[in-house]
Amino acid sequence: MTATPSARDKFLSLLRSSVQDGTLVKLTLGKHRGTDATLQNLFVRPVTLKAGPQLSFTWRHATRDITKNHPPADALKQIEALIGGDFLDAHLFTPAQTAQLESRADGTARLSLKTAIAAPAPVAEGHDRAKDHPVPADAPWLRALGVTNDRGQPREGMAAKFRQIQKFTELADHLLVEAGLLSTGDEADVSPPAPDQPLRIADMGCGKGYLTFALAAHIGPRAEITGIEFRPELAALCNRHARDNGLAHLNFIAGDIATTALDRLDGLVALHACDTATDDALAKGLAAGARLLIVSPCCQKELRPQLTAPAVLADALRHGIFQERQAEFVTDALRAMLLEWAGYRTKVFEFISTEHTAKNLMLTAIKARPRGVDEALAGRIRALAAFYGIRRQRLAEHLDFPLA
């Protein structure tokens, strides 16, 4: 009798097939437990070089990224050794599906498959130039950041990032108009709160600054855009690119979300701030008086240990994957309701998949009224928290909102 393939074998088979038939979009390895304490993640993408098809490895460390290219056969051998070894978590993205392998310390593993909604589909990169983009494909800063080539076309492996930049800029434009921060008559005509004060927007945890540059270029010099990035090397590099491309109103500083001081803000962006860092970013925006908040939550871990399954959900929530999804739902539902209690009008929707994660939920909030005037809403927030046994949540603590 033929033995049933293990979860790991099934995942590796899917990976090999995606490389062989050209459907691999990306592979992400996380939950690093190797000897290098600075290493965080490994991102693998297919590229085509003069030497032929390759797999490009981007090793993300705390303060730097290291990229190396390998022939497919050699790359697959390396990946096979890393999965379940140095990395306990693996995400495989193809146009058809997303596969996640969660390895455990005891050698067992769990394989989860999701439909194509979370998997970015590869696009013929040469076609992007012909489209009407909110960010011109030939923008010099796109070339400086390595997104496009001299012909205004996305570089190998950067088509998904190019699409994300365009989608985010289009979305931010609509939200800025809705928040009263951007005029509908002229997309670059900003209406700051006072004539002598520029529009101020902070992008917290901005990484390499792709979306920060997009905001600065799209809004123009009547805004002051600040990118906040933990890695000093990236902040310095982005500042050089900003100067070289004439974006004097764009500045990057080295710091983290929790400790960086912000004064007056009109808008705050924080995409994929991990776990309670999203709450810290929202709190920074609230304290600074921001009229517009844009966040894309990630790794919602805070509430999972607190979840007490109501009797009707007990059988379902004994499964770890359902606990995880329920924790994500409860966390972001509470965030949206708390922001509404704080006087904001919120929207929660699905955003385009990003380069580094399958998490594509976006939460936006626009200032609408004074804080805490809806006592009925406060009661519903507490009822939701009580239903799931939630006693504390970081944004609620920032707002001094008692959940019990």
C-alpha positions as CSV (number, residue, x, y, z in Angstrom):
1,M,0.0,0.0,0.0
2,T,1.4,3.4,-1.0
3,A,1.9,5.7,2.0
4,T,-0.2,8.9,2.1
5,P,2.0,11.9,1.3
6,S,2.7,14.2,4.3
7,A,1.6,17.8,4.4
8,R,5.2,18.8,3.8
9,D,5.5,16.5,0.8
10,K,2.3,17.9,-0.7
11,F,3.5,21.4,-0.3
12,L,6.9,20.7,-1.9
13,S,5.1,19.0,-4.8
14,L,3.0,22.1,-5.3
15,L,6.1,24.2,-5.2
16,R,8.0,22.1,-7.7
17,S,5.0,22.0,-10.1
18,S,4.6,25.8,-9.9
19,V,8.3,26.3,-10.8
20,Q,8.2,23.7,-13.6
21,D,5.0,25.0,-15.3
22,G,5.8,28.7,-14.7
23,T,2.9,29.5,-12.4
24,L,5.0,30.5,-9.3
25,V,4.2,34.0,-8.3
26,K,6.1,34.1,-5.1
27,L,7.1,32.0,-2.0
28,T,7.5,33.5,1.4
29,L,9.2,31.8,4.3
30,G,8.7,33.1,7.8
31,K,8.9,32.3,11.5
32,H,12.7,32.0,11.4
33,R,14.4,29.9,14.0
34,G,17.9,29.6,12.6
35,T,21.2,30.7,14.1
36,D,21.2,34.2,12.5
37,A,19.2,36.3,14.9
38,T,18.9,39.2,12.5
39,L,17.2,37.2,9.7
40,Q,13.5,37.6,9.6
41,N,12.1,36.3,6.3
42,L,13.0,34.9,2.9
43,F,11.1,35.9,-0.3
44,V,11.5,33.9,-3.5
45,R,10.3,35.1,-6.9
46,P,10.9,33.9,-10.5
47,V,13.1,36.1,-12.7
48,T,14.4,35.8,-16.2
49,L,18.0,36.7,-16.7
50,K,20.5,36.4,-19.6
51,A,21.5,33.1,-18.1
52,G,17.9,31.9,-18.3
53,P,15.1,31.4,-15.7
54,Q,16.2,31.9,-12.1
55,L,14.7,32.0,-8.7
56,S,15.5,35.3,-6.9
57,F,16.1,35.0,-3.1
58,T,15.6,38.1,-1.0
59,W,16.8,37.5,2.6
60,R,15.2,40.1,4.8
61,H,17.3,41.0,7.9
62,A,16.5,43.5,10.6
63,T,18.6,46.2,8.9
64,R,19.2,45.1,5.4
65,D,18.0,43.0,2.5
66,I,20.3,40.5,0.6
67,T,19.3,39.3,-2.9
68,K,20.8,36.3,-4.7
69,N,19.7,34.5,-7.8
70,H,19.8,30.7,-8.2
71,P,19.0,28.2,-11.0
72,P,15.7,26.5,-10.3
73,A,17.0,23.1,-9.4
74,D,19.6,24.5,-7.0
75,A,17.0,26.9,-5.5
76,L,14.5,24.1,-4.9
77,K,17.1,22.0,-3.0
78,Q,17.9,25.0,-0.8
79,I,14.2,25.7,-0.2
80,E,13.5,22.1,0.7
81,A,16.2,22.2,3.4
82,L,14.9,25.5,4.8
83,I,11.2,24.6,5.1
84,G,10.7,23.0,8.5
85,G,14.3,23.7,9.3
86,D,15.3,27.4,9.6
87,F,11.7,28.5,8.8
88,L,8.5,27.1,10.3
89,D,6.1,28.9,8.0
90,A,5.9,28.8,4.2
91,H,3.4,30.6,1.9
92,L,3.2,29.6,-1.8
93,F,1.3,31.9,-4.2
94,T,0.2,30.9,-7.7
95,P,-2.6,32.4,-9.8
96,A,-4.8,29.4,-8.9
97,Q,-4.4,29.2,-5.1
98,T,-2.4,30.1,-2.0
99,A,-0.8,27.2,0.0
100,Q,0.4,27.6,3.6
101,L,2.6,25.1,5.3
102,E,2.9,25.5,9.1
103,S,5.6,23.3,10.5
104,R,5.8,22.5,14.2
105,A,8.8,21.9,16.4
106,D,7.9,18.2,16.8
107,G,8.2,17.6,13.1
108,T,4.5,17.6,12.2
109,A,3.0,20.1,9.8
110,R,-0.3,21.4,8.6
111,L,-1.2,22.4,5.0
112,S,-3.9,24.9,4.2
113,L,-5.1,25.8,0.7
114,K,-7.0,29.0,-0.2
115,T,-8.7,30.0,-3.4
116,A,-7.1,32.4,-5.9
117,I,-8.6,35.6,-4.3
118,A,-5.5,36.0,-2.2
119,A,-3.0,35.1,-4.9
120,P,-1.7,37.8,-7.2
121,A,-1.8,36.7,-10.9
122,P,1.2,37.2,-13.0
123,V,0.7,39.9,-15.7
124,A,2.7,40.5,-18.9
125,E,4.9,43.3,-17.5
126,G,5.3,45.0,-20.9
127,H,1.6,45.8,-21.0
128,D,1.6,48.1,-18.0
129,R,3.0,51.1,-19.9
130,A,-0.1,51.5,-22.1
131,K,-2.5,51.9,-19.2
132,D,-3.6,55.2,-17.8
133,H,-2.0,55.1,-14.4
134,P,-2.4,57.6,-11.5
135,V,1.4,57.4,-11.2
136,P,3.1,57.9,-14.5
137,A,5.1,54.8,-15.4
138,D,8.0,56.9,-16.5
139,A,8.3,58.7,-13.1
140,P,12.0,59.0,-12.3
141,W,11.5,58.0,-8.7
142,L,10.0,54.7,-9.8
143,R,13.3,54.0,-11.7
144,A,15.3,55.1,-8.7
145,L,13.5,52.6,-6.4
146,G,14.0,49.8,-8.9
147,V,10.4,49.4,-9.9
148,T,10.6,50.4,-13.5
149,N,13.3,50.4,-16.2
150,D,14.4,53.2,-18.6
151,R,11.4,52.5,-20.8
152,G,8.9,53.0,-18.1
153,Q,8.1,49.3,-17.8
154,P,8.1,47.3,-14.5
155,R,11.4,45.4,-14.0
156,E,11.5,41.7,-13.6
157,G,9.5,40.6,-10.5
158,M,8.1,44.2,-9.9
159,A,4.9,44.0,-11.8
160,A,2.9,43.2,-8.6
161,K,4.6,46.1,-6.8
162,F,3.8,48.4,-9.7
163,R,0.1,47.5,-9.6
164,Q,0.0,47.9,-5.8
165,I,1.5,51.4,-6.1
166,Q,-1.1,52.4,-8.7
167,K,-4.0,50.9,-6.8
168,F,-3.0,52.5,-3.5
169,T,-2.5,55.9,-5.1
170,E,-6.0,55.7,-6.7
171,L,-7.5,54.6,-3.4
172,A,-5.7,57.3,-1.4
173,D,-6.8,60.0,-3.9
174,H,-10.5,59.1,-3.4
175,L,-10.1,59.0,0.4
176,L,-8.3,62.3,0.6
177,V,-11.1,63.9,-1.4
178,E,-13.7,62.2,0.8
179,A,-11.9,63.5,3.9
180,G,-11.8,67.0,2.6
181,L,-8.1,67.1,2.3
182,L,-7.9,67.1,-1.5
183,S,-10.0,69.2,-4.0
184,T,-12.1,67.4,-6.6
185,G,-11.4,70.2,-9.0
186,D,-7.7,69.6,-9.1
187,E,-6.2,66.4,-7.8
188,A,-3.0,68.2,-6.6
189,D,-4.9,71.1,-5.0
190,V,-4.7,70.4,-1.3
191,S,-6.9,72.2,1.2
192,P,-4.9,72.2,4.5
193,P,-6.7,72.9,7.8
194,A,-5.2,76.4,7.9
195,P,-3.8,78.6,5.1
196,D,-0.3,78.7,6.7
197,Q,-0.1,75.0,7.4
198,P,0.7,72.3,4.9
199,L,-1.1,69.0,4.7
200,R,0.9,66.6,6.9
201,I,0.8,62.8,6.3
202,A,2.9,60.1,8.1
203,D,3.5,56.7,6.7
204,M,4.5,54.5,9.7
205,G,6.6,51.4,9.0
206,C,7.1,52.5,5.4
207,G,9.8,50.0,4.4
208,K,11.4,50.9,1.1
209,G,9.0,53.8,0.7
210,Y,7.2,52.8,-2.5
211,L,3.8,54.1,-1.4
212,T,5.3,57.0,0.5
213,F,6.9,58.3,-2.7
214,A,3.7,57.7,-4.5
215,L,1.8,59.9,-2.1
216,A,4.4,62.7,-2.2
217,A,4.5,62.7,-6.0
218,H,0.8,62.5,-6.4
219,I,-0.2,65.2,-3.9
220,G,2.7,67.6,-4.6
221,P,4.7,70.1,-2.6
222,R,1.7,71.6,-0.7
223,A,2.0,68.5,1.5
224,E,4.6,67.4,4.0
225,I,5.0,63.6,3.8
226,T,7.1,61.7,6.4
227,G,8.1,58.1,6.1
228,I,9.0,56.3,9.4
229,E,11.1,53.2,9.1
230,F,12.9,51.2,11.8
231,R,15.9,50.4,9.6
232,P,18.2,53.5,9.5
233,E,19.9,52.3,6.2
234,L,16.5,52.3,4.4
235,A,15.6,55.7,5.8
236,A,18.9,57.2,4.6
237,L,18.6,55.6,1.2
238,C,15.0,56.9,0.7
239,N,16.1,60.4,1.7
240,R,18.8,60.3,-1.0
241,H,16.3,59.2,-3.6
242,A,13.8,61.9,-2.4
243,R,16.5,64.6,-2.8
244,D,17.7,63.3,-6.1
245,N,14.2,63.4,-7.5
246,G,13.3,66.8,-6.4
247,L,10.8,65.8,-3.7
248,A,11.8,68.3,-1.1
249,H,8.5,67.8,0.8
250,L,9.2,64.1,1.4
251,N,11.3,63.1,4.4
252,F,12.2,59.8,6.0
253,I,13.2,59.3,9.6
254,A,14.5,56.2,11.5
255,G,12.2,55.1,14.3
256,D,9.5,52.7,15.3
257,I,5.8,53.2,15.6
258,A,5.5,53.0,19.4
259,T,8.2,55.6,20.3
260,T,8.2,58.1,17.3
261,A,6.7,61.4,18.4
262,L,4.1,63.0,16.0
263,D,2.6,66.4,16.4
264,R,-0.2,67.6,14.1
265,L,-1.2,65.2,11.4
266,D,-3.9,65.3,8.7
267,G,-3.4,61.7,7.5
268,L,-1.8,58.5,8.8
269,V,-0.9,55.4,6.8
270,A,0.3,52.1,8.3
271,L,0.3,49.1,6.1
272,H,1.0,45.7,7.6
273,A,2.1,46.9,11.0
274,C,2.4,43.6,12.9
275,D,-0.2,42.8,15.7
276,T,-0.6,45.6,18.2
277,A,1.7,47.9,16.2
278,T,-1.4,48.7,14.1
279,D,-3.2,49.8,17.3
280,D,-0.2,51.9,18.2
281,A,-0.2,53.6,14.8
282,L,-3.9,54.3,15.0
283,A,-3.4,55.8,18.4
284,K,-0.7,58.0,17.1
285,G,-3.0,59.3,14.3
286,L,-5.8,59.9,16.7
287,A,-3.6,61.8,19.2
288,A,-2.2,63.9,16.4
289,G,-5.7,64.8,15.2
290,A,-5.6,63.0,11.8
291,R,-8.7,63.3,9.7
292,L,-7.8,60.3,7.6
293,L,-6.4,56.9,8.8
294,I,-5.4,54.1,6.4
295,V,-4.2,50.8,7.8
296,S,-3.8,47.3,6.6
297,P,-3.7,45.1,9.8
298,C,-1.4,42.1,10.0
299,C,-0.7,39.2,12.4
300,Q,-3.6,39.8,14.8
301,K,-2.3,37.8,17.7
302,E,-3.2,39.8,20.8
303,L,-6.8,38.5,21.2
304,R,-6.3,34.8,20.4
305,P,-5.2,33.8,23.9
306,Q,-8.2,35.6,25.3
307,L,-10.9,34.0,23.0
308,T,-13.4,32.1,25.1
309,A,-15.6,30.2,22.7
310,P,-19.3,30.7,23.3
311,A,-21.1,27.4,23.6
312,V,-22.5,27.6,20.1
313,L,-19.0,28.1,18.6
314,A,-17.1,25.7,20.9
315,D,-16.9,22.8,18.4
316,A,-15.8,25.1,15.6
317,L,-13.2,27.0,17.5
318,R,-11.4,23.9,18.8
319,H,-9.7,23.9,15.4
320,G,-6.7,26.1,15.3
321,I,-7.3,27.6,11.9
322,F,-10.8,28.7,12.9
323,Q,-9.4,30.2,16.1
324,E,-6.9,32.2,14.0
325,R,-9.5,33.5,11.6
326,Q,-11.8,34.3,14.4
327,A,-9.1,36.3,16.2
328,E,-8.4,38.2,13.0
329,F,-12.1,39.0,12.6
330,V,-12.7,40.0,16.2
331,T,-9.6,42.2,16.3
332,D,-10.4,44.2,13.2
333,A,-14.1,44.4,14.0
334,L,-13.3,45.8,17.4
335,R,-10.8,48.3,15.8
336,A,-13.5,49.5,13.3
337,M,-16.1,49.9,16.1
338,L,-13.7,51.7,18.4
339,L,-12.7,54.1,15.6
340,E,-16.4,54.8,15.1
341,W,-16.8,55.4,18.8
342,A,-13.8,57.8,18.5
343,G,-15.8,59.8,15.9
344,Y,-14.6,58.3,12.6
345,R,-16.6,56.9,9.7
346,T,-15.0,53.6,8.8
347,K,-14.7,51.2,5.8
348,V,-13.3,47.7,5.8
349,F,-12.6,46.1,2.5
350,E,-10.2,43.9,0.5
351,F,-7.1,45.5,-1.0
352,I,-4.7,44.2,-3.7
353,S,-2.3,41.5,-2.4
354,T,1.1,42.9,-1.4
355,E,4.6,41.9,-2.1
356,H,5.3,40.4,1.3
357,T,2.1,39.0,2.7
358,A,-1.3,37.5,1.8
359,K,-3.0,39.8,4.3
360,N,-5.0,42.2,2.1
361,L,-7.7,43.6,4.4
362,M,-7.7,47.4,4.6
363,L,-9.4,49.6,7.2
364,T,-9.9,53.3,6.5
365,A,-11.4,55.9,8.8
366,I,-12.4,59.5,8.2
367,K,-13.1,62.0,11.0
368,A,-16.9,62.7,11.2
369,R,-17.9,63.7,14.7
370,P,-16.7,64.1,18.4
371,R,-15.5,61.1,20.3
372,G,-17.8,59.1,22.5
373,V,-21.2,60.6,21.7
374,D,-22.8,57.3,20.7
375,E,-23.5,55.4,24.0
376,A,-25.4,52.7,22.2
377,L,-22.4,51.9,20.1
378,A,-20.2,51.8,23.2
379,G,-22.7,49.2,24.6
380,R,-22.4,47.1,21.4
381,I,-18.6,47.2,21.6
382,R,-18.7,45.9,25.1
383,A,-21.2,43.2,24.1
384,L,-19.0,42.0,21.3
385,A,-16.0,41.8,23.6
386,A,-18.0,40.0,26.3
387,F,-19.3,37.5,23.7
388,Y,-15.8,36.4,23.0
389,G,-14.4,36.8,26.5
390,I,-12.2,39.8,25.4
391,R,-11.0,41.7,28.5
392,R,-8.3,44.0,26.9
393,Q,-7.3,45.3,23.5
394,R,-4.6,47.7,22.7
395,L,-6.6,50.3,20.8
396,A,-9.2,50.3,23.5
397,E,-6.5,50.9,26.1
398,H,-5.1,53.8,24.0
399,L,-8.6,55.3,24.0
400,D,-9.2,54.7,27.7
401,F,-12.3,52.7,26.6
402,P,-13.2,50.0,29.2
403,L,-14.3,46.8,27.5
404,A,-15.8,45.4,30.7
